[in-house]
Amino acid sequence: MNALVVAGAVRMGNRRAVDVVDGALKRAEATDHLGAFTHLMPEHARQRAAAIDAQVARGIDPGRLAGVPIAVKDNIAHRGQPLTAASRMLHGHVAAETATALARLEAEGAIVIGRTNMDEFGMGSSGEHSAVRPTRNPLDPTRVPGGSSSGSAAAVAAGVVPIALGSDTGGSVRQPASFCGVVGLKPTYGRVSRSGLIAFGSSLDQIGPIARSVADVAVVTAIMAGPDPLDSTTLAAPMTMPEVPQRGSIRGLRVGLPRRIWDDAHDSPVHAALTARIDRLAAHGATLVPLDLPILEAAIPAYYLLTSAEAASNLSRFDGLRFGQRAARDALNDTVTASRSEGFGAEVQRRILLGTFSLSEGFSSDLFHRANGVRTTMRAALEEALSDVDAIATPTAPTTAFPLGEKTRDPVAMYQSDIYTTPPSLTGHPALSIPAGRVDGLPVGLQLIGSHGDEAGILHLGMVIAALSQ
Amino acid sequence: MPIDSLTVQRIASLARLEIPDERVADVAADMDRVVALMRRIEAFEQTHDTERPAAPRRVDSTDAATRAPPALPPEHRDETGAVVVPPIKGKS
């Protein structure tokens, strides 16, 4: 199901939005065993669909996403709907406002059918750290769909919706897109407003779309993009749409390949599958440029230092007094401590402890500031490399989807899943994951990193690679 | 130095979390492994040039010297210490 095709049919009056929405809701119920949703919204969705059909009947164009059913990660606010971030801490919490990004999609006729499952507060790479239930991979339900936007990727891969919104702090849109064989984009930091997104690591968080096609991702991002007075970090410059690939588009494209990533893991099956795809690009005229970027090796420690510190600060607002879960005790301090201890899951507590530890006076090696130094150096190194190439290509993840439970007891092994996705998160560059082959029947993703503000470049290259794969 | 149970309890207290006694050792072991991962930055810095921003850091506890000034000056309190809300201008 392609969003632009659905919208075209609804706008022309060839399909009714109510029928499209009914189909999506039936598919969501039929795939409930995947655990993709925390909350379905049939009444809301059918009312919206009827209103859009009425607009079409009156000759009014409902917008570029007319009647397109979408799913939204449960950390993006939607007024009047549950907003839990898949945490006990926010059980029963209802959003007071709608996130700017989501409001812009609704203004173009998109219809939200449900809220998707996730790793609690966005902290996880497998979809297993949800207080509701784990999410399963539609391509193999014994395996994880990736995380933290696990339900969004699963809902798109299972054919429930053509588009889902996720949020990406260190790979949470791209890695599940890779594991589920769909397309995911982390826009440039500041491209999409964070207003209405529950903060995890504020200097990295971005809302991003997951879809079946690069074209759908491009349109959805362009609609969400733009300045927002409710988020002072949004970019003023408009997002340009990617050029549609033509015959000969590949000639002259320069693709950077970080030497250490591609050389050191040449015996990995994921790398072998992706190398075949890269070689095909070269055979059609693209120039492959080896890059020396040793700074990327410091990404995982820098990322976990900085995001844990930001998470510890951001999550201090959840005290049991203002939102959701409260464990009543006689003394105020005891109420706060008990509410947080009962409300947060084990992984969230671990990140809060790590963040508090890394910011504490006793952590004398000052690693937090040194991680910021690595981040500054990495940003300059990537920008310099991108001045010579159109995009940098890496695997999205080092492996395919792994079995449920395989890494839940080993946080360090789980964190290594983000080894390729964390660099552009730290530096703010846009990064796209596209399906690029299979290993033992499971999809692998290719990550394309672009210059700051140049989503159009990597989306164009993504379309080129998708066209070559057909 | 490995992270011990006492450190976990101290950090948990700062983070307003309560770790049950039977879980403290496991939490300490997990944290120790993740902090070792974080410390790879030090090894990286020894072989590569990176920015080294310096920033002073305040102590974890407050005392008279570091405490922020009171939100309301003392004259807005009565003899019992209770806050006296100033009258709204223009209202009788």
Interface residues (C-beta under 8 A of the other chain):
Chain A: P294 I295 E297 A298 I300 P301 A302 Y304 L305 A312 S316 D319 N333 V336 T337 A338 R340 S341 F344 Q349 R350 I352 L353 L354 G355 T356 F357 S358 S360 E361 G362 S365 D366 L367 H369 R370 A371 N372 G373 V374 T376 T377 P411 V412 Y415
Chain B: I3 T7 V8 R10 I11 A12 L14 A15 R16 L17 E18 I19 V27 D30 M31 R33 V34 V35 L37 M38 R39 R40 I41 E42 F44 E45 H48 D49 T50 E51 R52 P53 A54 A55 R57 R58 V59 D60
